[in-house]
Amino acid sequence: MPSPFRRLRRPPTLDLDDIQATLLRARPEPYFGTHAILEITDPAAGKELLRRLAPRVTSAARWDEPRPSWLALALSYQGLVALGVPQQSLASFPANFRAGMADRAARLRDTGPNAPDRWEFPFGSPRVHVAVSVYAATEDDWQREMAEYEQELGEVPGVHLLSYQDFAADGFNVFGYRDGFSQPVVEGSGAEPLPGDGRPIKAGEFVLGQASETGVPLPVPVPDVLGRNGTYVVFRKYHSHVAAFNTFLHDNASTEAERELLAAKLVGRWRSGAPLALAPERDAPAIGEDPNRINDFDYAADPRGLRTPLGSHIRRMNPRDTKLTVLTDVNIRRIIRRGTSYGRPLPPDRLKDDGRARGLDFIALGARAIDNVEFLQSEWVGSGNFVGLGKEKDPLISSQGKGAYFTVPGTPPRRVKGIQSFNTLRGGEYFFMPSLSAVRWLST
């Protein structure tokens, strides 16, 4: 499988020692870890926890070198309030971050089964204050990092663990698809683009205080020590209906080869990661295992979507050079994805759900991450208007209604009916990921 680690090819110009590792460091393969949600009931205790965790929060320095484990920390708006951050600073954060994800449900199209009143505790409540994530390359490293973190938490009364979720995967998600390898290259990080990555994106699209694609930095929370080198995080936990996905394929294709082709049309890639743009008729695992080929494609020769359907998941999430009916600057819509999978995968021949929890944690980072995810959810996931597909939705992560369908272009085009919601939102929140110097500032 392709290595998740890029090589450091150019001298970095960003303050890597001050930026949290997760912004630039790829997950290992395989990976193990835990996402935890904490509540601060006493400001002094919250600051004490930050003082204790500050040395454990890993920086992005030498992000290209494999590391056994690392810890990431982020705070919600309510968490900043609970810490006693001055009002002037609180008011300098963007309005959608201050509102929180639950209050932005209409913009995100989080309705019906995805509505906040159906989310798991503590999501949707004002008690979600701190998110701590531990990533590790082995189960032993994960357990060691967790034990040390739990010891620190246990010694600070006034900060309470509300929920946690363990995750682990071997590079493939619960649907059996290779995941997590397609990311934008951040200018100034030192990374050299791989074939198909496109040009590096201005650092200010991901790191606050740097020049963005517009040529100027985006608004930075005040004081500068709080906002600079930080970023925003969007966390959305989904329960995946893998058996329903398998059943849909069986209902609409008669052979294994036909089912796998239909699945690839929905996603835009085969399970190996090989894109339809390069392997339109059958899977090509060798492409999926080659970091120099897995993303080396565009859609210039496929304007109608005959190879990669216009409405497929990956073409919606990154249209590349697709001609859009509703124009937008694709480069300011880029996000860094650090999603994780939890629970055991179900094989493609399993048509009955076993009742176990399994799913996907969608994690997006960037200076515009909140704006971009709200845009993606509303315009590119929840609608097909931007590529001329009207009300047709993303076939993998959208909430589907009665009569939903998916279009496979051709002569004539095939409209596959009966598509369901294959992922149901269980909760989420908007977070601010401070720099390491900001973590120290917040702890004083």
N, C-alpha and C positions, 0 to 999 in steps of 0.2 A: 504494500500500500504506500501511497506517497507520504513522505515525511511531512509532518505539520510545521516543521521548523524551516524558515527561510534563512538564507545566509546573509550575514552582515557584509555588504559589498562596498559601501561608501561610508565615509566618516559621518556619524550622526551630528545633526545641528540642534536637535531638541534636548531639553533638560531631562535626559532619561533617568537620572538619579532621583528626580522629583516626581516622575510620572508613575502611577501604579502599573504593575507588570501586566495585568489582564488586558490593558488597552492594546498592547503590542505582542504579548506572548501568546502563542497558539497553545491549545490544549495538547498534552501528549497523546499518544495512541499506543496502547489503550489508556483510558483515564479513569480515575476514581475521585470522588469528592462529596461535599456536603454544602447545601445552601441553608443558612439559618436566618431566622427573623427574630430580632430582639426588641424589647420595649424598655425605654428609659423612664423610670418613675422618680428619679432624683437627679437633678443636673450635675451635682458633684460626683455622683456615682458614674454617670455617663462619661464625664471627663476623665475619671480614674480609669475606666475601661479603655478609653482611647489612649491614655498614657501607657497602659500595659500592652496594648495591641500594636502601637506605633512601630516598635522594633520588629514586629512580625509581619507587617504589611510590606510586601515585596515590591521593589522598584523595577522599572523596565530596563535598567542597565544590563547590558549583555543579554537582551531578550532573545537572541538567536541561539543561546547555549541551553541545552536541555537542563532542567532543574527538577530535583526529586519532588518538591511540593512548594506551593506558595499560597498566600492568604490575600484576599481582596476585601475591601471594606467600602461601603457606601451608605449614605444617609438619605432618608426621605425628608420632605419639607417639615413634616411633623416631628421628625427626629431632630432637626436643627432647632426647632422651637423648644423641644424638650431639653436640649442642651443649654438653652438660655442664650442663643446667638442674638446679638443686638438687632433691634427692629430695622435699622437702616440696612443691615446686611440681608435680612430676610426679604425685605421689599425689593432688593436688587435682583432676585431670582425671577425667571420668567413665570408668567401667570399660569401656564398649564402645569408646570412643576409644582407651584404652590397649591393648585387645586387638587392634584393627585389623580391617579388613574380612574378611580371609581367615578369621580365627578366629571370625567371626560368621556364617559361611556358612549354618549350619543355620537360624538365625533369619531370614536373608534368603532362604531357600529356593534358595540357589545350589548346586544339585546337578546331576548328570549333565553335560551339555555346558557348564553354567555354573559347575562346581565349580572351586575355586582351583587344583587341580593341572593344569587345562587353560588357565590364564590366560597371557597374554603376559608375558615378562620386562619389567620387574622386579616386576610386580604380584604380590602374595602373598608376597614376600620381605621380610626386615627391612631391606633396603637402600634402600627408598623413604623418603627423608627430607624432601625439599623439592619442592614443586610451584610452578613459575613459569608464569604464563600471560600472553601478550601479546595484546591485542585492538586492532584498528585498523580505520579506516573505508575505507582504500584499500590497495592492494597496496604502493604506494611507502611509505606511512607504516608499514606492517607491517615491511617490509624494513629501514627506517631504525631502528626501535625494536629489532628483532632484532639488527642489527649492533652497536648500542651495548651491548645486554645481553650478547651473546656476547663482546665485548671484555672486559667486566668479569669474566665467568666464566673466560675464558682466562688472566687474570692472577692467578688464585687457585688454586695447586696445593693439593690436599687436598679439593677439591670436584669431583666428576666427573659429567658428563652421562651418564645411563644410557639414556634414551630420550626421544624427542620426537615429537610429532604435529602436523602443520600442519592447519589447518581453514579453511574458507571457505564462504560461502553467500550467497544473495541474499535471505534471509528465508524461504526454503522449505527443508525438510529433504530427505533423500535419497529419501523416499517421495513427494515432491512436495507436501507439506502446509505451509501457512504455520505458522510456529512462533515461540515465544518472546514472545508478546504478552500473555499472561494472567498477571498477577502480583498478589499482595496489596499493598495500600497500607500502608506503615509509618507508624504514628503518630509525629509529630515530625519526619518527613523533609521536610515542607513540601509534599508532594504532595497535590493535590486528587483525590479518587476520580473516575474516569470512570463513566458509567452502567453498572451491572451489577457494579461492583467490590465493592460492599458497604462497610460501614464500615471505617475504618482499623483495622488490627490493632495491639495494643499493641507498642511497640518492643522490649520484652524478649523477645518471641518470636523476634527476629532479632538483636538487639544485646545482648550480655552486659552486665549491670550496670544494665539498665533494667527498669521494672515490666512484668511479663508479663500475660497474660490472667487469671491467678489473682490479680493485684493486687500481687504481690511479685516481685523479681528471681529468676531461676533461679540455681543455684549458679555462682559465678564462680571460675576458677582463681586461685591466690594466687602472688605478691602482686597487689594490685589493679592495678598498672601492667601486669602481664602479661595479666590476664583481661579487664579492663574495655574495652568497645568492640570486643572481638573477636567472632568467631562461628565456627561449625563448617561444614565443607564435606564433602559426600559426592560423590566422583567415581567414575563407573562408565562404562567404555568398552564400547560394543556394536558388533558387526559386524552390519549389516542385510542380510537376505536379501530384497532388493527383488524379484528375479525370482520368488522363491517366493510373495511377496505377490501379484504380478501373476497368477501361474498360478492361485492360489487363487480370485481374482476371476473369471478366465475359466472355471474349472471349475464355478463356482456361479452364474453369470449369463450370459445368452446375448447381450445387447446391451451397447454401451458405456454407455448410460444406466443399465441395470440394474447393471452392474459398479460404476459410480461411486456409485450409491445404496447398494450393499452396503458399499463401502469407507467411505462416510460413516457407515453404521450401526456399523461396527467402531470408528471413531474418535470419532464424535459430532459431527464437523464435516466439511464439504466441503473439498476441497483448497485452496480460496480462503481458508479460515478461517471462512466463514459457518457458524454453528451450526445443526444440525438443528432446534433449538428454535424458530428463526426462519424457517428455510427447509426445511421437512420433505420436500418433493417433488423439488426441483431446486436446483442451486447458485445462489447469489446473490452474485456477486463484489463487487457494490457494498457489501454488508454487510461482507464480508471486508476491504475497503479503508477502512472507516469506523471510527475508534477509538471513536466514541461509540455504535456499534451492535454491534460484534463480540462484546462480552461482556455486552450488556444483555438478559439473559434469566435465567429460573429454571425450575424443573421443577414448579411448583405445579399447573399445568394438565396435567401429563403423569406422574401417579403410577405408571402401568403401564409407562411407557417406550415408548409407541406412536410417539412422535416420536424421542426420544433413548433408545435401549435402556438399561436399568438397568446392563447389563454393558459398555457402551461405554467406551472408554479415558478420555475426558474426564470422564464421570460418575463413574467410579471415583476418578480423581485429585482431583476436587473435586465431591463430591455436592451442594454448594449446599444447597437446601432439601429434598432427597430424604429421605423417611421411611426411616430405617435400622432394619433388623431388630436389628442389634447396635449399641447406642447409643454415640456418642462425641462429643466436642466438636470439631466440624469446624474451628473457628478455631485450636485449638492444633495442628492437623495441617497448617497451611499452611507452605509452603516457598517461598523465592525460587529460581526456576529460571534458570540461566544456561547451558543446554545449547548445544552447538555441533554442527555437522554436518561430516563430512569425507568426501572422495571425491566422484566425479561421480554425480549422480542417474541412475537408469534410467527411461526413459519408460514409461508404463503398458502399452504394447504389447510390451515386451521381456520374453519369457518364459524366456529362457536367461541364466544368470549369465555375466558376462564375466570372472570371476576377479579383478576389481580390488577393492581394499580400499575399503569405504565404510561409513559408519555414523553413530552418534549418540553423543555424549558427554553423558551425563546428569550435570548438575552442580546440586546442591541446596545452598543456604545457609540457615542459621538457627541460633538458639540451641538448638533441639531437632532440628536437621537429622538427626542420626544416629538418634535415637529414632524420629523420624517416618518416615524412609526404611525403617527396619527394620519399623515397623508397616505402612506401605504395602505393602512387598514381601510380608510374611507374610499380612496380612489382606485388603487391598484388591486387590492384583495377583494374588497366588497363590491367592485364594479368592473366591467370590461369596456367601459366607454372610451378609455384612453387608447385602446387598440381597435376600436370599432366593433366591440362585441356586446355593446349595450349593457344589459343588467346581468350578464353571465359573470359568475364569481370565480375566485381562485378555487381550483378543484381540491386542494389539500387542506388549507387552513381556514377557509371561510365558514361561516354559519349558513348552511343551505336551507332554503325554504321549499315548499311544495312545488313540484314541477321543475325542479332544478335540472340542468343538463350541462354537458360539456361538448364543445365542438371540436371534432377532428377534421381539419381541412382536407379537401380532396375534390375529385370530380366524380360524383357530387360530394359535398361535405357530409360527414356523418355526425348526427346529433345523438350523443349517448345520454339517454335519460336515466332517471332514478338515482342520480348522484346524491350522496348524503353528506352530513357533517362528519368528517373523519377525525376531527379534533374539537374538543369542547374546552373552553376556557375555565380554569378553576380558580383564577385570581391573578393579581399582578399589582405592580406599583412602579412609580417613577422615583428614581434615586439620583443623587449627586455623588459622584466618585471624586473625593478631594485628592489633591496632590499629597505627597508625604509631608511637606512643610505645612500644608493646611491641616492635616490630621494633628500635627503638634500644636498648631495655633488653636484649634478647636478644643484641645485638651487643657488649655490654660484658663 
